[in-house]
Amino acid sequence: MRVTVQAPADAVLAHLHPLLPGRVAPIDDHSCTVQLGGDTLPVVTRRVLELAVLDAEFTIDALDDLRDRLHSRIHQVLDVLSS
């Protein structure tokens, strides 16, 4: 799974887990990609939420099945917050 983030790679690296430096690659001075392939669903969900906290726009390039499972997980969080 690849995530394109509209933030500089340095800012994303400073925010994400310290074991991910090899997975963040700059596109230009204002955007980068983050590779999250091979991680478990709980780990991918955690990383996506970490990226959301950056307050930067991002897109997820993943298979529909993974996108659906992420959507379901994140909606569980939103439902808890709504109750």
C-alpha positions as CSV (number, residue, x, y, z in Angstrom):
1,M,0.0,0.0,0.0
2,R,1.3,3.4,-0.9
3,V,0.2,6.7,0.6
4,T,1.0,10.0,-1.1
5,V,1.2,12.8,1.5
6,Q,1.1,16.5,0.7
7,A,3.8,17.3,3.2
8,P,7.6,17.3,3.0
9,A,9.3,14.0,3.6
10,D,11.2,15.4,6.6
11,A,8.0,16.4,8.3
12,V,6.5,13.0,7.7
13,L,9.6,11.2,8.9
14,A,9.7,13.3,12.1
15,H,6.0,12.4,12.8
16,L,6.0,8.6,12.0
17,H,7.4,5.7,13.9
18,P,11.2,5.8,13.9
19,L,11.5,2.4,12.2
20,L,9.9,3.7,9.0
21,P,12.7,5.9,7.5
22,G,13.3,3.6,4.5
23,R,9.6,3.7,3.7
24,V,9.3,7.5,3.2
25,A,10.5,8.9,-0.1
26,P,10.3,12.5,-1.3
27,I,8.4,13.4,-4.5
28,D,9.3,17.0,-4.4
29,D,9.8,19.7,-1.7
30,H,6.1,19.6,-0.7
31,S,5.1,15.9,-1.0
32,C,6.3,12.4,-0.4
33,T,5.2,8.8,-0.5
34,V,5.0,6.3,2.4
35,Q,5.1,2.6,1.7
36,L,3.0,0.6,4.2
37,G,3.0,-2.8,2.4
38,G,3.5,-6.0,4.3
39,D,2.2,-4.6,7.6
40,T,-0.8,-6.1,9.5
41,L,-4.2,-4.3,9.4
42,P,-3.8,-2.9,12.9
43,V,-0.4,-1.5,12.0
44,V,-1.6,0.0,8.8
45,T,-4.6,1.5,10.6
46,R,-2.3,3.1,13.2
47,R,0.0,4.5,10.5
48,V,-3.0,6.0,8.6
49,L,-4.2,7.6,11.8
50,E,-0.7,9.0,12.4
51,L,-0.7,10.5,9.0
52,A,-4.2,12.0,9.6
53,V,-2.8,13.9,12.6
54,L,-0.3,15.6,10.4
55,D,-3.2,17.7,9.1
56,A,-1.9,17.3,5.5
57,E,-3.9,15.9,2.6
58,F,-3.1,12.4,1.6
59,T,-4.3,9.7,-0.8
60,I,-4.1,5.9,-0.3
61,D,-3.3,3.6,-3.2
62,A,-4.3,0.2,-2.1
63,L,-6.4,-2.8,-3.2
64,D,-10.2,-2.3,-2.7
65,D,-10.2,-5.1,-0.1
66,L,-7.7,-3.3,2.1
67,R,-9.3,0.0,1.6
68,D,-12.7,-1.5,2.7
69,R,-11.1,-3.0,5.8
70,L,-9.4,0.3,6.7
71,H,-12.7,2.1,6.2
72,S,-14.5,-0.3,8.5
73,R,-11.8,0.1,11.2
74,I,-11.7,3.8,11.1
75,H,-15.5,3.9,11.2
76,Q,-15.4,1.9,14.4
77,V,-13.2,4.6,15.9
78,L,-15.6,7.3,14.7
79,D,-18.6,5.4,16.1
80,V,-16.9,5.3,19.5
81,L,-16.3,9.0,19.4
82,S,-19.9,9.7,18.4
83,S,-21.4,7.8,21.3
